[in-house]
Amino acid sequence: MIVASGGNSELEMEDLLEKIKEMQQGKQVLEEDLKQAQLLRKNLQKELDTLHAKQYQMEAIEKEKEESYKVLQFKCDELECEAKRLLQLNSKSEALIEQYTFQIQEARLKHRKQRMKFENQLQQLIEQHKNLYSVYSPDRLPSEIENLENVRLQLLKAEQVKLGQLNCVAEEIKQALSDTKA
């Protein structure tokens, strides 16, 4: 029996040794799996940390862009207000230009009427002079003609002076308008 139990014991020992060996191999496999799982966990943690850092960077960028957007929106609003103000100013300037142009045209028309009246008066004066020719002696005629010619020249000079003044006023108005636009 001792042999039998010794044979059984040996078999049991071999079975136990076999099971221990299998368990050790299983333990080694589990330890390898654990190492790989820990390595994977470590890598995943690094990746998670990297993603968190990127998330933080993206949030910072988003915040900066939102601030930039607000600043740009404010500037855009300011530019719109300035554009509206300039358009109103431009409209006022155009209205003034039209008004001044109308006034200049009126002044020119008035001047033209005065010139035509002057020419008519001059023609009447010449006609009167012709009629008076028969009354006055021919000796006085050259001096009378010269006097009338001098008067006519003086009136023409006065007309030229008034035209120059009128053109100066028109230039001053144009200059004032261009200054208000600038």
Secondary structure, DSSP 4 states (H G I P E B T S, - for coil): -HHHHHHHHHHHHHHHHHHHHHHHHHHHHHHHHHHHHHHHHHHHHHHHHHHHHHHHHHHHHHHHHHHHHHHHHHHHHHHHHHHHHHHHHHHHHHHHHHHHHHHHHHHHHHHHHHHHHHHHHHHHHHHHHHHHHTTS-TTTHHHHHHHHHHHHHHHHHHHHHHHHHHHHHHHHHHHHHHHHH-
